[in-house]
Amino acid sequence: MNNITSILILIFLAITFLQSGYDKLFYWKDNVDWLKGHFSKTPLKNQVPLALLNILILELISGILCVVGCIELFVNNGRIFGKYGAIFSCITLLMLLFGQRLAKDYDGARTIVIYFIPAIFAVYLFN
């Protein structure tokens, strides 16, 4: 039963981060333009493309690790990739949370917490 729960959470995290990474990758300019306005009154105002690139890389790493972790868990009951996928997911979400708080977007920050709950639970399951 624990494997089913772990697999479902990894699929959830993989969908979340791979879709978000896809969006950033293929709609880069739209994302940069929107985020420049979003962070215009923060210390990140001149670092938006670099910050977005960092988040994109972390999202792709998180999503790929979760997919590989799901396969590993299903095939041979391995837990290494899933564990790192869950950890990277938490790190990515904490960075996103920091950005939302910095921008004083408290509703956006609250939304990130919704994603953080299953991610931290996945870390718990894989430890």
N, C-alpha and C positions, 0 to 999 in steps of 0.2 A: 504493500500500500504506500509505503514511503517513497518508492520509486515513481509511482504514478503521480503523486503530489509534486515531486521534484521535477519530473518531466513536464508537467503542465505549467509549472512556474517558469521553467526555462523557456518553454514555447512562448509564454506571455512576454517575457523579457526580450526574447529574440525578435518577436514581432514589433514590440515597442521601439527597440533601438535600431533595427534594420530599416524599418519604415521611416523613422526620423532621420537616419543617416541618408537614406535615398532622397528624401525631401531636400535636405541641405545640399547634397551633391548635385542634384539636377535642377535645383531652383536657387542656386548660390546667390545670385545678384538680388533676387527678391528678398531672401533671408537677410543679407547684409544690409540692404536698404531699410527694412523694417527694424532690425536690431539697432541700427545707428540712431534711430529715433527713440527706441526703447531705452537705450543707455546714454542718451544725450546729456543727462545731468549726473553722470557717474564718472568715477575715475577710468572706467573702461571705454569712454566715448571715442578715444583715438585708437583703441585696440580691438575693435569689433571683428574685423576679418581674421585676425590671429586667434582671438578667443573662440570664434566660430569654428575655425580649423581644428583647434584643440578638442572642442566638443565633438565635432564630426569624427575625428580619429577615435576618441574614447567610445562613442556610440557604436562605431563599426567593430571595434575590438570586443566590446561587450556583447553585441549581437552575435558575432561569429563564434565567440567562446561559448555562448549559450546554445547555439545550434550544435556545435561539436560536442558539448557536454551532454546534450540530449541524446545524440547518437551513441556516444560512449556509454552512457548509462543504460541505454536500451540494449546495446550489443553485448557488453561484457561487465555490466554493473560497475563500471569505472566512475569515479567521482571527481577526478582532478579538474577537468575542463569545466564542468558544471560549477565547481567551487570558485574557480577563478572568474567564470562568467558572472556569477552572483556578486563577487567582490568588486569587479570592474563596474558592474551595473550600479552598485551602491556609490562608488566613487564618482561616477558620471552624474548620478542624481544629486549628490551633494554639491558638485560643481554647479549644476543647473540651479539648485536651491540658492546657493550663494549669489548667483547672478540675479535671480528674481528678487531676493531680499535687497541687494544693492540697488536695484532699479525701483525699489519700493512697490513692486508688483506683488502684493500680498495674496491676491487671488491666485496668481500663477504659482506662487510658492506653495500655497495650500494644495494645489493640484499635484505638484511634484511629490508631496508627502503620500498621496494616494498610491503612486508608483513605488515609493520607497518601502512601504509596508511589505508587499510580497518579495521585494528584492532582499530586504534584511531577513525575512523569514527563510529565503532560499539559502542565505549564508548560514543560518542556524541549522537547516536541514543537512547541509553538506559538511558541517563540522562534526 
